[in-house]
Amino acid sequence: MAEHTAPANNRLLMVQPYTQFVEKAVGLGFEVWSIWDPTLQPASYLQGVEKVSKEMLWVDFSDEAALRRLVRESALAHDVGCLLHLGEEATMVAVAEEAQTLGLALNPPEALRRLNDKAVLRELLAEHGLSPVRTAVADTPDEVASVLAGFELPVVVKPTRLQGSAAVRLVTGPDGLDAWRQELTGHAYRGPVLVEEYLRGPEFSVETLTHEGRHLVVGITAKRKTPAPAFVETGHVFPAPLADADAGAIGELVTALLDAAGYRFGPAHTEVILTADGPRVVESQARLGGDRIPALIRLATGFDIEGAILDLLVGGVAAPAPAGRTAAISFFSFPPGRITRLEGLAEIDALPHVHGVRFPFAEGDVLPLTRHSGSRHGHVIVAGGTAEEAERLAAGTKALLRVETGSAVLNAVHAAPAAPMRPERTLLLIGHLTEPVRTAKELGLNVILIQHKEKFQPEQAELADVTLIADYTDWSVLEPLARAAHTIWNFSAALSLTEPGLEPAGRVNDLFGLGGTGFEPARLLRDKLAMRRHLASVGAPTVAAEPLTDRDSLAAFGAAHDYPFVVKPVDLTAGFALFRVTGPQDVDGVWERIGAARRTGMDRGSTMYAVAGFLMEQYIDGPEFSVEGFSFHGRHTVVAITEKLTDGGHFVELGHAQPARLDPADEERIVAAVAEFLDAIGITDGPSHTELRLGSRGPLIIEGHNRLGGDHIPDLVQAAYGVDLTRYALAWPFGLVEPMTERPKPVSAGCVRGIVGRPGRVTAITGEDELRAHPSVLALDLAARPGTVVRPIQDNWDRLGLLAVTAPDTDAAVALCEELLDTVLTVSIEDDVR
C-alpha cells in the first residue's frame, strides 16, 4: 500500500467510530469529530475514543431525529470534507441520507438499505436472479404463524432490523415458535420478520472492500456455530479451507450482490451457506465483520483491512497478501451461574500460539446463559499452519481455562442476595410477570423468584433478591430448588398469580406447611373435569360432565344429557378450542375441529400447556359474570362482580363491565354461590376469579381460578373500587393488609372492550395516540399492526386488542368505550388475497 495523506479539507466526521479507526485517521492527517451514543460502550472505552478525537459529540442513537440533526449541524459547523459511518448498521441509512443532502455521501442510502435490511436484501436477490431462496415477510412477529402455513418445516425466522444473530432461530413447530416469541420480547421488537427455507450446508462469511463501485474479495472465513435452533457463532477460521472452485463461486455471488445493490464504497460483510445447489446468501451488512474477523485477517495475511478503508478514502489501493498461516477465534462456553473457581488465564496468555484472550469475568461474577453472540463468555485467538491445526490449538487452549459455577442444573441469574434477607418477610414467587415483582419489593418483601426460561425478562432479576431460571412446571425440577431455597432463606410464603404456577405453588405450600392454597384446590380449579366430579361428590351445585373419548362419546353424551352441550379442553383458558354442540347434526363437525385443535396445539398465546384431554359438560344458559374475590382465613369477600359482554354466536369475551348491572337479589345469589363454590373447592386465602352464569337453574359455576382475572379486570377493580388486588395478594400472607370485613363500595365504574375486525389483513391503524392520551382510558393493548392477518373470531386470542376505560357509572363506561372505539380508533382491513 502506497503512502497517502488526508486531502486539503482534512476534517472528518465519523459516526460510531471505534478507537482504532480514529487513530488510523489521525495518523493519515485527518482531524476527527466523533459521534457516539454514550450508552453503547463503557465510559472507559469511550474516553479512549474521545482522547484521540478532535471533539466527542454525544447523541441517543435511538432518537433518529436527534442523530440526523447532530450530523447535519456538525458537518456544517466544522465544514467537514468527509462523513464516514463504520459502526453498526441500525443508524447507517439515516446518516447516509443526511450525507447525501450535504453532498458528502460515499454510498447511495438505498444501497445501504438493500444490504442491511434482510427483507429488502431478499427482494433484491430475487429481482436479479441471485441466490434463489424461498422466503416470505411477516410484517410483525404476530404474523409469523400465519406465514408458516405456506412453508414446509423447519424454517428460519429473522427479525429484519435486529443485528447479527439476535433472535434468529430455527422453528420446527408451535413450541419452537412460542419460545422464539418469548425471546423476541426481550428485544422489544415489533418490526418485520423474514421467514426463510432452512438452508443446509457449511456457512462462511466474506469480507470485501469496495472503492468507486469496484469490489475486492479480501477473504472468506469459515463459521462455526451451535446447532439449531439458536445459530450462535462459536468460532471463525480464516482463511476458510475451501476448494478453489467453491471459493470462486462464493466470491462471484457476493460481488454480484454488491453490484446489484449499487454499493460504491467501504467494507461489506456477507454471510453465505454452501448448499448442495451452490452458494446462497444468508445476509449482508455494509460494515466490517465482527467477532474480531479483521484481527484474524491481519494475523493470517498481514493485511490491515481496517486501515485499508481509510487508505482508500485518500486515494490508496487495497492489496491484500496471500495467507501465510491460518488464524482462528474460538469462544468460551461454560455452564451459567455464579463463578466459584477461575484458573488458567495467565497460563493461556503466555502460550506462543495465542494472540489474544478475553474472559471478562472474575470469581463471584455470574455467567449468563449463552443465547446469542452478546452473551458469550469470551474468546481466544490462535494461529496455526493449517485450519485443522488452528482449531486443534484453539480447543486445547480453551481447555486450560478452568471455570466452576455454583450450579450445573439451573441458570442462577442472582443465586445469592445482595443483602441479608429476613425469613419473616421472604416470599417465594413462582412464574410472575415483572410488575408483581416490583410491587412485592415496594411492600418491603425479600423476593426469591423462580422463573421459566421462556418468560424471563432481565428487569425481573434486577428487582428480585434471588432469581432462579428453571422449568417450575416440572415438580422434579422445582422440588429440589424449593427445598434448597427454604433451607438457605427459610421463606415464609409461596405464591403464584400466573396460571402455570398455581399448582406448583400449591405443592410448595404443602411441602413446608406454609398455609395459603395447597395443591389439591389448585388442581381442582385447573382440571375442569376433576372440578365437576368433586362438586358433584360434595353435593355442591354443578352440571353433568364426562371425559371425551371418541366421536361416539359426543353422540352418547347428547343422548344422555340432551343438547346443547359444551366441549372444551380440560385445563386450558381464554376460550381456546371451546365448542358448542347444538344437536346430533353438529357431532361430526365438532369432532373434526377437536382433531384439528389437537394437531395444531395451542398455536397462539401461552404454550406452557399442551392440548390434551377434552371434557363434555351440560350447557349453562343465561348471562355470564365473573367474580373477583379475596379470602381471609376461610372467609370470602366478593370485591367485584363483572358483567361479561359476549355474542351468542361464540364464546369469545368481547368485553367486561363493572360493577355488573344486577338487581340486589341476583347479586346476593351470585355472592352466595361463589362462597359455596370456594368452600367446596377448599380455598381459604388469597385471590379468586370465578366465572358463572345466572340462568334458569340459578347461578351455576363455569370455572374458577385462584388468581386474578385477566383482560385488565384488576384495572377495573382498582378504578371502580379503589382496591389493588395484586398488592393484596402479595401483602396478605405477611399480614401487611387488614382483612376486608365487608364488600367495598364502588366509587366509579369501568369497561373493557375487545377490539375486533372482519377477516382480512390490517392495512392501517389510526387514533392510537389519541386514545392513550384520553383521561378516561385505563389501558390500550393493540396486538394488531399493519400487515396483521385477521382471522374469523374463534377465541380470545383472535381479538385485535383491548381498550379499558373508567366512567362515573357502568352505563356511561360501556357507552364511552364503544364511542371511543367507533370514533377515535380506526383499524382499516382489506381482503387478504394472498
C-alpha positions in Angstrom: 0.0 0.0 0.0 1.4 3.3 -1.0 1.7 6.2 1.5 -1.1 8.7 1.2 -2.3 11.6 3.4 -5.5 13.4 4.1 -6.9 15.8 1.5 -6.8 19.5 1.8 -10.1 19.5 3.7 -9.0 17.1 6.3 -12.0 17.5 8.6 -13.6 14.1 9.0 -16.9 13.4 10.8 -17.2 9.8 12.0 -20.3 8.1 13.4 -19.7 5.4 15.9 -16.0 5.1 15.2 -14.0 2.6 17.3 -10.7 3.7 18.7 -8.5 2.1 16.1 -10.4 3.9 13.3 -9.9 7.3 14.8 -6.2 6.5 15.5 -5.7 5.4 11.9 -7.5 8.5 10.5 -5.5 10.8 12.7 -2.3 9.0 11.6 -3.2 9.9 8.0 -3.6 13.6 8.9 -7.3 13.9 9.5 -9.0 15.9 12.2 -11.8 13.7 13.5 -15.1 14.7 15.1 -16.6 11.5 16.6 -20.4 10.9 17.2 -21.3 8.3 19.8 -24.2 7.2 21.9 -22.8 7.1 25.5 -24.9 4.0 26.4 -23.4 1.7 23.8 -19.9 1.3 25.2 -18.4 1.5 28.7 -17.3 5.0 29.7 -13.7 3.9 29.9 -13.7 2.8 26.3 -15.4 6.0 25.1 -12.8 8.1 27.0 -10.2 6.4 24.7 -12.1 7.4 21.6 -12.5 11.0 22.9 -8.8 11.2 23.7 -7.8 10.8 20.0 -10.7 12.8 18.6 -10.8 16.5 17.9 -14.2 16.6 19.7 -16.6 14.0 21.0 -20.3 14.6 20.1 -23.0 12.7 22.1 -26.5 11.7 21.0 -29.0 9.0 21.6 -28.8 6.8 18.5 -32.4 5.6 19.1 -33.6 9.1 18.6 -33.2 9.3 14.8 -34.3 12.9 14.5 -31.7 14.0 17.0 -29.0 11.9 15.3 -29.8 13.4 11.9 -29.8 16.9 13.4 -26.4 16.4 15.1 -24.9 15.0 11.9 -26.2 17.9 9.8 -25.3 20.7 12.2 -21.8 19.3 13.0 -20.9 18.8 9.3 -21.9 22.4 8.6 -20.4 23.9 11.7 -17.0 22.3 11.1 -17.0 22.4 7.3 -16.2 18.7 7.1 -14.8 17.2 3.9 -15.9 13.7 4.6 -18.6 11.8 6.6 -17.9 8.2 7.4 -20.0 5.6 9.3 -18.2 2.4 10.2 -20.3 1.3 13.2 -23.5 -0.8 13.5 -25.9 -0.8 10.7 -29.0 0.4 12.6 -28.2 4.1 12.0 -26.4 3.8 8.6 -29.3 4.7 6.3 -30.3 7.8 8.3 -26.7 9.1 8.4 -26.3 8.3 4.7 -29.4 10.3 3.8 -28.1 13.3 5.7 -24.7 12.9 4.0 -26.4 12.8 0.6 -28.2 16.1 1.4 -24.9 17.6 2.4 -23.1 16.3 -0.8 -20.9 14.0 1.4 -22.4 10.6 0.6 -19.9 7.8 -0.1 -22.9 5.5 -0.8 -26.4 6.0 -2.0 -28.7 5.5 1.1 -30.7 3.0 -0.9 -27.6 0.8 -1.4 -27.2 0.6 2.4 -30.9 -0.3 2.8 -30.6 -3.0 0.2 -27.8 -4.7 2.1 -28.7 -4.1 5.7 -32.4 -4.8 5.7 -32.8 -8.6 5.5 -36.2 -8.4 3.8 -35.1 -5.8 1.2 -32.0 -7.9 0.5 -34.1 -10.9 -0.3 -36.2 -8.9 -2.7 -33.0 -7.6 -4.4 -31.6 -11.1 -4.8 -34.8 -12.4 -6.3 -35.1 -9.4 -8.7 -31.6 -10.2 -10.1 -32.0 -13.9 -10.1 -29.3 -14.4 -7.5 -29.2 -17.0 -4.7 -32.7 -18.5 -5.0 -34.1 -19.0 -1.5 -37.8 -19.4 -0.7 -38.8 -16.5 1.6 -41.8 -14.6 2.9 -42.1 -11.5 5.1 -44.3 -11.2 8.1 -45.0 -7.5 8.9 -44.9 -8.2 12.6 -43.9 -11.1 14.9 -47.6 -11.8 15.4 -48.0 -12.7 11.7 -45.3 -15.3 11.6 -47.6 -18.2 12.5 -49.9 -17.4 9.5 -46.9 -17.1 7.2 -45.6 -20.5 8.3 -48.6 -22.2 6.9 -47.1 -21.8 3.4 -43.8 -23.4 4.3 -42.5 -26.9 4.9 -40.9 -27.0 8.4 -38.3 -26.3 9.6 -37.8 -22.7 8.7 -35.6 -19.9 9.8 -37.1 -16.7 11.3 -35.1 -13.5 11.2 -36.1 -10.1 12.6 -35.1 -7.9 9.7 -33.9 -4.9 11.8 -32.0 -6.7 14.5 -28.3 -7.1 14.2 -26.2 -10.2 14.0 -27.8 -13.4 15.2 -30.2 -11.7 17.6 -33.4 -13.7 17.7 -32.5 -15.7 14.5 -34.0 -19.1 15.2 -34.8 -22.4 13.5 -38.5 -23.1 14.0 -39.6 -26.7 13.8 -43.2 -26.4 15.3 -45.6 -24.5 17.5 -43.4 -24.9 20.7 -40.4 -23.5 18.9 -42.4 -20.6 17.6 -43.6 -19.7 21.1 -40.1 -19.9 22.5 -38.9 -17.6 19.8 -41.7 -15.1 20.5 -40.7 -15.0 24.2 -37.1 -14.4 23.3 -38.2 -11.6 21.0 -40.0 -9.8 23.8 -36.6 -9.2 25.4 -35.6 -7.2 22.3 -38.8 -5.1 22.4 -39.0 -5.8 18.6 -42.3 -5.2 16.7 -40.9 -4.9 13.2 -40.9 -7.2 10.1 -39.7 -10.8 10.3 -38.2 -12.7 7.4 -39.3 -16.4 7.1 -36.9 -18.5 5.0 -36.5 -22.0 4.0 -33.8 -23.8 6.1 -30.5 -23.9 4.1 -28.3 -26.9 4.8 -24.5 -26.7 4.4 -21.4 -25.1 5.9 -21.6 -21.4 6.5 -19.0 -18.8 5.5 -18.6 -15.0 5.8 -17.0 -12.9 3.0 -15.1 -9.7 3.7 -15.0 -7.2 0.8 -13.7 -3.7 0.2 -15.3 -1.5 -2.4 -13.9 1.7 -4.0 -15.7 3.6 -6.7 -18.0 0.6 -7.3 -15.2 -2.0 -7.7 -15.3 -4.8 -5.3 -12.3 -6.7 -3.9 -12.8 -10.0 -2.0 -10.4 -9.7 0.9 -11.0 -13.2 2.1 -13.5 -15.9 3.2 -13.9 -17.0 6.8 -15.4 -20.4 7.9 -18.0 -20.0 10.6 -18.5 -22.4 13.5 -22.0 -22.3 15.1 -24.1 -24.0 17.8 -26.7 -26.4 16.4 -30.2 -25.2 15.5 -32.3 -23.6 16.7 -30.0 -20.8 18.0 -27.2 -20.5 15.4 -24.9 -18.7 17.8 -21.3 -18.4 16.4 -18.8 -20.4 18.5 -15.8 -19.5 16.3 -14.3 -18.5 13.0 -11.4 -19.8 10.9 -9.5 -17.6 8.3 -8.9 -18.4 5.5 -11.6 -20.9 5.2 -10.4 -24.3 4.0 -12.3 -24.2 0.7 -11.7 -25.7 -2.8 -10.8 -23.0 -5.3 -14.0 -23.6 -7.3 -16.2 -23.2 -4.2 -14.3 -20.0 -3.1 -14.6 -18.6 -6.6 -18.4 -19.3 -6.8 -18.9 -17.7 -3.4 -16.8 -14.6 -4.4 -18.7 -14.2 -7.6 -22.1 -14.4 -5.9 -21.1 -11.7 -3.3 -19.6 -9.3 -5.9 -22.8 -9.7 -8.0 -24.9 -8.9 -4.9 -22.8 -5.7 -4.2 -23.2 -4.7 -7.9 -27.0 -5.2 -7.7 -27.2 -3.2 -4.5 -25.3 -0.3 -6.1 -22.7 -0.3 -3.4 -19.9 2.3 -4.0 -17.6 2.5 -1.1 -16.4 0.7 2.0 -16.4 -2.7 3.7 -19.1 -5.3 3.5 -19.6 -8.5 5.5 -21.7 -11.1 3.7 -22.7 -14.5 5.1 -23.1 -17.4 2.7 -24.2 -21.1 3.0 -22.6 -23.5 0.6 -25.6 -25.8 -0.2 -25.6 -28.8 -2.5 -27.1 -26.5 -5.2 -24.3 -23.9 -4.8 -23.8 -20.8 -2.5 -26.7 -19.0 -1.1 -26.6 -15.6 0.6 -27.8 -15.6 4.2 -27.4 -11.9 4.9 -25.1 -8.9 4.3 -24.2 -5.7 6.1 -22.3 -2.6 4.9 -19.7 -2.9 7.6 -16.7 -5.0 8.7 -17.3 -8.4 10.1 -17.5 -8.6 13.9 -16.1 -11.3 16.2 -12.5 -10.0 15.6 -12.5 -11.2 12.0 -10.3 -8.2 10.9 -7.8 -9.4 13.5 -7.8 -12.9 12.0 -7.2 -11.4 8.5 -4.3 -9.4 9.8 -2.8 -12.3 11.7 -3.1 -14.7 8.7 -2.0 -12.3 5.9 -0.6 -9.2 7.5 -3.3 -7.1 5.7 -4.9 -4.4 7.8 -8.4 -4.3 6.4 -9.4 -1.5 8.9 -6.6 0.7 7.8 -7.3 0.0 4.2 -10.7 1.6 4.4 -9.1 4.9 5.3 -6.3 4.4 2.8 -9.0 4.0 0.0 -10.6 7.2 1.3 -7.4 9.2 0.5 -6.7 7.5 -2.9 -4.8 4.4 -1.9 -5.1 0.9 -3.3 -6.0 -2.1 -1.2 -3.7 -5.1 -2.0 -4.1 -8.0 0.5 -1.4 -10.6 0.5 -2.0 -14.3 0.4 -2.4 -16.0 3.8 0.9 -17.4 5.2 -0.9 -19.2 8.0 -4.4 -19.8 9.5 -6.0 -17.8 12.3 -8.9 -18.9 14.4 -11.1 -17.4 17.1 -13.0 -19.7 19.4 -15.5 -18.7 22.1 -15.6 -20.0 25.7 -18.8 -21.6 26.8 -19.4 -22.6 30.5 -22.5 -23.6 32.5 -24.3 -20.5 33.6 -24.2 -19.5 37.3 -22.0 -17.8 39.8 -18.3 -18.4 39.3 -16.8 -20.2 42.3 -13.4 -21.1 40.8 -11.4 -19.5 38.0 -7.9 -20.6 36.9 -5.7 -20.6 33.8 -6.0 -17.2 32.2 -2.3 -16.3 32.8 -1.3 -19.7 31.5 -3.2 -19.2 28.3 -1.9 -15.7 27.7 1.7 -16.9 27.9 1.3 -19.5 25.1 3.2 -18.6 21.9 0.4 -19.6 19.5 -2.1 -17.4 21.4 -2.6 -13.9 20.0 -5.4 -12.7 22.3 -7.6 -13.9 25.1 -10.6 -12.3 26.7 -12.6 -13.6 29.7 -14.3 -10.6 31.2 -15.4 -12.3 34.4 -14.0 -12.9 37.9 -14.8 -15.2 40.8 -18.2 -14.2 42.2 -19.5 -12.9 38.9 -22.5 -14.6 37.3 -22.0 -16.2 33.9 -25.1 -15.7 31.8 -26.8 -18.4 29.7 -25.4 -18.1 26.1 -28.4 -17.2 24.0 -26.8 -15.0 21.3 -23.5 -13.5 20.4 -23.7 -10.8 23.1 -24.0 -13.3 25.9 -20.9 -15.5 25.0 -18.2 -15.8 27.7 -15.1 -14.5 25.9 -12.7 -15.9 23.4 -9.2 -16.9 22.5 -7.4 -16.1 19.2 -4.7 -18.5 17.9 -2.6 -19.1 14.8 -1.6 -22.4 13.2 -0.1 -23.7 10.0 -3.5 -25.1 8.7 -7.1 -24.8 9.6 -7.0 -28.1 11.3 -4.0 -27.2 13.4 -5.5 -23.8 14.3 -8.8 -25.3 15.5 -6.9 -28.0 17.4 -4.8 -25.4 19.2 -7.9 -23.3 20.0 -9.7 -26.3 21.5 -6.7 -27.3 23.6 -6.1 -23.7 24.7 -9.7 -23.3 25.8 -9.5 -26.4 27.9 -6.8 -24.7 30.0 -9.3 -22.2 31.4 -10.9 -23.9 34.4 -14.2 -22.4 35.5 -16.6 -23.8 38.0 -20.1 -22.4 38.7 -22.4 -22.8 41.6 -24.9 -24.9 39.7 -25.0 -27.0 36.6 -28.7 -27.7 36.9 -30.3 -24.2 36.7 -29.5 -20.7 35.5 -29.0 -18.7 38.6 -29.2 -15.1 37.4 -28.9 -14.0 41.0 -28.1 -17.1 43.1 -27.4 -15.0 46.3 -29.0 -11.8 47.6 -27.0 -8.6 47.7 -28.1 -8.1 51.3 -29.3 -10.4 54.1 -32.9 -11.5 53.9 -35.5 -11.7 56.7 -37.3 -15.0 56.7 -40.5 -13.5 58.0 -40.6 -11.1 55.1 -39.3 -13.5 52.4 -41.6 -14.6 49.5 -41.0 -17.5 47.0 -42.6 -16.1 43.9 -43.3 -18.6 41.1 -43.5 -17.5 37.5 -44.7 -13.9 37.6 -44.6 -11.0 35.2 -42.4 -8.1 36.1 -45.0 -5.8 37.7 -45.9 -8.1 40.7 -42.2 -8.4 41.5 -41.9 -4.7 41.6 -45.0 -4.5 43.9 -43.6 -7.1 46.2 -40.4 -5.0 46.6 -42.4 -1.9 47.2 -44.1 -3.7 50.1 -40.6 -4.3 51.6 -40.5 -8.0 50.9 -37.5 -10.1 50.0 -38.3 -12.0 46.8 -36.9 -15.3 45.6 -38.2 -15.6 42.0 -38.3 -18.9 40.2 -39.0 -18.1 36.6 -39.4 -20.2 33.5 -36.8 -19.5 30.8 -39.4 -18.6 28.2 -41.0 -16.0 30.5 -37.8 -14.4 31.9 -37.2 -10.7 31.5 -33.9 -9.1 32.7 -35.7 -6.5 34.8 -37.1 -9.3 36.9 -33.6 -10.2 38.0 -32.8 -6.6 38.8 -35.8 -6.4 41.1 -35.7 -9.8 42.8 -33.2 -10.6 45.6 -32.7 -14.1 44.1 -33.6 -15.2 40.6 -33.5 -18.9 39.5 -34.4 -19.9 36.0 -36.0 -23.3 35.9 -39.0 -25.2 34.5 -41.2 -24.7 37.5 -44.0 -26.7 35.9 -41.8 -29.9 36.4 -42.0 -30.9 40.1 -38.9 -33.0 39.8 -37.1 -29.7 38.9 -38.9 -27.4 41.3 -38.9 -29.5 44.4 -35.1 -29.6 45.0 -34.9 -25.9 44.3 -37.6 -25.1 46.7 -36.0 -27.3 49.4 -32.7 -25.6 48.9 -34.2 -22.1 48.9 -36.2 -22.9 52.1 -33.1 -24.3 53.8 -31.0 -21.3 52.9 -33.5 -18.4 53.2 -36.5 -20.0 55.1 -39.1 -18.2 53.2 -42.5 -17.7 54.9 -44.8 -17.8 51.9 -45.0 -19.2 48.4 -47.3 -17.7 45.8 -48.1 -17.6 42.1 -50.7 -15.5 40.3 -50.0 -16.9 36.8 -51.9 -20.0 35.6 -49.0 -22.4 35.1 -47.6 -21.6 38.5 -50.7 -22.2 40.6 -50.3 -25.9 41.1 -46.5 -25.7 41.7 -47.1 -23.0 44.4 -49.7 -25.3 46.0 -47.1 -28.1 46.1 -44.6 -25.9 47.8 -47.2 -24.7 50.4 -48.0 -28.3 51.2 -44.3 -29.3 51.4 -43.4 -26.7 54.1 -46.8 -26.2 55.7 -46.9 -22.6 54.7 -50.7 -22.1 54.6 -52.2 -20.5 51.6 -53.7 -22.5 48.8 -52.4 -26.1 48.6 -52.0 -28.4 45.6 -55.4 -30.1 45.7 -57.6 -27.0 45.5 -55.3 -25.6 42.7 -55.6 -28.9 40.8 -59.3 -28.9 41.1 -59.5 -25.4 39.7 -57.3 -26.1 36.7 -58.7 -29.6 35.9 -62.2 -28.8 35.0 -63.4 -32.4 34.8 -62.0 -33.1 38.3 -63.7 -29.9 39.5 -67.1 -31.1 38.1 -66.7 -34.5 39.7 -65.6 -33.0 43.0 -68.5 -30.6 43.2 -70.9 -33.5 42.5 -69.3 -35.6 45.2 -69.8 -33.0 47.9 -73.3 -32.1 46.8 -72.4 -28.6 45.5 -74.4 -27.2 42.6 -72.9 -28.3 39.3 -73.7 -29.8 35.9 -73.1 -33.2 34.3 -69.7 -33.7 32.8 -67.8 -36.7 31.2 -64.5 -37.1 29.5 -64.4 -37.1 25.7 -63.0 -40.4 24.4 -64.0 -40.6 20.8 -66.6 -39.4 18.3 -69.3 -41.8 19.6 -68.9 -40.3 23.1 -70.1 -37.0 21.8 -73.3 -38.6 20.5 -73.7 -40.6 23.7 -73.4 -37.5 25.9 -76.0 -35.6 23.9 -78.4 -38.6 24.1 -77.9 -38.9 27.9 -78.0 -35.2 28.8 -79.7 -33.5 25.9 -78.5 -30.7 23.7 -76.9 -28.2 23.6 -73.7 -29.2 25.5 -70.2 -27.8 25.5 -66.9 -29.5 24.7 -63.7 -27.8 26.0 -60.1 -28.7 27.0 -59.7 -30.0 30.5 -57.1 -27.4 31.5 -56.9 -24.5 29.1 -58.2 -21.0 29.3 -59.2 -18.0 27.1 -61.9 -19.9 25.2 -59.4 -21.9 23.2 -60.9 -25.0 21.4 -64.3 -24.4 23.1 -67.2 -25.8 21.1 -71.0 -25.9 21.5 -72.8 -29.0 20.2 -76.4 -27.9 19.4 -77.7 -31.2 18.1 -76.7 -34.5 16.5 -76.0 -32.7 13.3 -73.0 -31.0 14.9 -71.3 -34.1 16.2 -69.1 -34.8 13.1 -68.1 -31.2 12.6 -67.1 -30.7 16.2 -65.2 -34.0 16.3 -63.2 -32.8 13.2 -62.5 -29.4 14.9 -61.3 -31.2 18.1 -58.9 -33.2 15.9 -57.6 -30.1 14.3 -57.0 -28.4 17.7 -55.1 -31.5 18.9 -52.9 -31.5 15.8 -52.1 -27.8 15.8 -51.8 -27.4 19.5 -52.1 -24.0 21.3 -50.9 -22.0 18.4 -51.1 -18.6 20.0 -50.9 -17.2 23.5 -49.1 -19.3 26.1 -48.0 -22.8 25.1 -46.8 -23.9 28.6 -49.8 -26.2 28.5 -50.4 -28.7 25.7 -53.8 -29.5 24.2 -54.5 -32.9 25.8 -57.8 -34.1 27.2 -61.3 -32.7 26.5 -64.5 -32.9 28.6 -68.1 -32.6 27.7 -70.5 -30.7 30.0 -74.1 -29.6 30.0 -74.6 -26.1 28.6 -75.4 -23.4 31.2 -77.8 -20.7 30.0 -78.1 -17.1 31.0 -75.9 -14.0 31.1 -72.3 -14.5 32.2 -70.5 -12.8 35.0 -67.0 -13.1 36.6 -66.5 -12.5 40.3 -63.3 -11.1 41.8 -62.9 -12.3 45.4 -60.4 -12.4 48.2 -60.4 -15.0 51.0 -59.2 -14.2 54.5 -58.7 -17.3 56.7 -61.7 -19.0 55.2 -64.0 -16.0 55.0 -64.7 -14.9 51.4 -65.2 -11.3 50.4 -66.6 -10.6 46.9 -64.7 -7.5 45.8 -66.4 -7.0 42.4 -68.9 -8.6 40.1 -68.1 -8.1 36.4 -70.6 -8.4 33.6 -69.3 -10.2 30.6 -70.1 -8.7 27.2 -70.5 -11.6 24.7 -72.0 -12.6 21.4 -74.4 -15.6 21.3 -72.6 -16.9 18.2 -69.4 -17.9 20.0 -67.7 -18.0 23.5 -65.3 -15.1 22.9 -65.2 -12.5 25.6 -65.9 -9.2 23.8 -65.8 -7.1 26.9 -66.3 -6.6 30.6 -68.4 -4.1 32.5 -68.0 -3.3 36.2 -69.9 -3.1 38.5 -72.3 -5.5 36.9 -75.8 -4.2 36.3 -77.7 -6.5 38.6 -80.7 -6.2 40.8 -79.8 -6.7 44.5 -81.4 -10.1 44.8 -79.5 -11.6 41.9 -76.3 -10.0 43.2 -76.8 -11.7 46.6 -77.5 -15.1 44.8 -74.2 -14.7 43.0 -72.3 -13.8 46.2 -73.7 -16.9 47.9 -72.9 -19.2 45.0 -69.3 -18.1 44.8 -68.8 -18.5 48.6 -70.3 -22.0 48.4 -68.1 -22.9 45.5 -64.9 -21.6 47.1 -65.7 -23.6 50.3 -66.4 -26.7 48.3 -63.0 -26.4 46.5 -61.1 -25.6 49.7 -59.9 -22.1 49.0 -59.2 -20.3 52.3 -56.8 -17.5 51.5 -55.9 -15.2 48.6 -57.5 -14.0 45.4 -60.0 -15.9 43.3 -61.6 -15.3 39.9 -64.8 -17.2 39.4 -66.9 -17.4 36.2 -70.6 -18.2 36.3 -73.9 -17.8 34.5 -77.2 -16.7 36.1 -79.7 -18.9 34.3 -82.9 -20.9 34.6 -81.3 -23.1 37.3 -79.9 -20.1 39.2 -76.3 -19.2 39.4 -74.0 -22.1 38.2 -70.2 -22.1 38.1 -68.5 -22.4 34.8 -64.9 -22.4 36.2 -62.7 -20.8 38.8 -59.1 -19.8 39.4 -57.1 -19.0 42.5 -55.6 -15.9 40.8 -56.7 -12.5 39.4 -58.8 -12.2 36.3 -57.3 -11.3 33.0 -58.4 -8.8 30.4 -57.5 -5.8 32.6 -60.2 -6.7 35.1 -57.9 -5.9 38.0 -57.5 -2.4 36.5 -61.3 -2.1 36.5 -61.4 -3.2 40.2 -58.9 -0.6 41.1 -60.7 2.2 39.2 -64.2 1.2 40.4 -63.4 0.1 44.0 -60.0 1.5 44.8 -58.7 -2.0 45.6 -55.3 -3.1 44.3 -55.8 -6.9 44.2 -52.2 -7.6 43.2 -51.0 -5.7 46.3 -53.5 -7.6 48.5 -52.4 -11.0 47.1 -48.7 -10.2 47.9 -49.3 -8.5 51.2 -51.9 -10.7 52.9 -49.6 -13.7 53.6 -47.3 -11.4 55.6 -50.1 -9.6 57.5 -49.3 -6.3 55.7 -53.0 -5.6 55.0 -56.1 -5.9 57.1 -58.8 -8.3 56.0 -61.9 -6.8 54.3 -64.7 -7.1 56.8 -67.3 -6.1 54.2 -67.7 -5.7 50.5 -66.1 -2.4 49.2 -68.5 0.2 47.7 -68.0 1.3 44.1 -66.7 4.8 43.6 -66.9 4.7 39.8 -67.2 2.2 37.0 -65.2 0.7 34.2 -65.4 -1.2 30.9 -63.1 -3.3 28.8 -63.9 -3.9 25.2 -62.2 -6.3 22.9 -61.1 -4.8 19.5 -62.4 -7.0 16.7 -62.5 -6.8 12.9 -63.6 -8.6 9.9 -61.4 -11.3 8.4 -58.7 -9.8 6.1 -55.4 -8.0 6.5 -54.8 -4.9 8.6 -53.6 -2.0 6.4 -53.5 0.9 8.8 -54.4 1.8 12.4 -55.1 5.4 13.4 -56.2 7.0 16.7 -53.9 5.0 18.9 -52.0 8.0 20.4 -55.2 10.0 20.9 -56.8 7.1 22.8 -53.8 6.7 25.1 -53.9 10.4 25.9 -57.6 10.3 26.8 -58.1 11.0 30.5 -60.6 8.2 31.0 -58.6 5.5 29.3 -57.0 3.0 31.7 -55.2 0.8 29.2 -55.0 0.2 25.5 -53.5 -3.1 24.2 -53.0 -3.5 20.5 -51.9 -6.8 19.2 -52.7 -5.9 15.6 -50.3 -3.9 13.4 -50.4 -3.1 9.7 -50.0 -6.4 8.0 -51.7 -8.4 10.7 -53.9 -11.2 9.3 -57.4 -11.1 11.0 -58.9 -14.5 11.3 -62.6 -15.3 11.8 -63.1 -14.9 15.5 -63.0 -18.2 17.4 -61.5 -17.4 20.8 -60.0 -14.6 22.9 -56.7 -14.8 21.1 -58.4 -13.6 17.9 -59.2 -10.2 19.3 -57.0 -7.4 17.9 -56.6 -5.8 21.3 -58.3 -4.4 24.3 -59.5 -0.9 25.5 -60.2 -0.3 29.2 -61.9 2.9 30.4 -63.4 4.4 33.5 -66.6 6.5 33.9 -69.0 7.5 36.7 -71.3 4.5 36.2 -71.4 1.3 34.3 -73.8 2.5 31.5 -71.5 5.5 30.9 -68.4 3.3 30.9 -69.8 0.9 28.3 -71.0 3.8 26.2 -67.7 5.6 26.4 -65.8 2.5 25.5 -67.9 1.9 22.4 -67.8 5.6 21.4 -64.0 5.7 21.6 -63.7 2.6 19.5 -66.2 3.8 17.0 -65.0 7.4 16.6 -61.3 7.5 17.6 -59.7 4.2 16.8 -59.8 3.1 13.2 -58.5 -0.3 12.1 -58.5 -0.5 8.3 -58.8 -4.0 6.9 -58.7 -5.2 3.3 -59.4 -8.6 2.0 -56.5 -10.9 2.3 -55.8 -12.1 -1.2 -52.5 -13.9 -0.6 
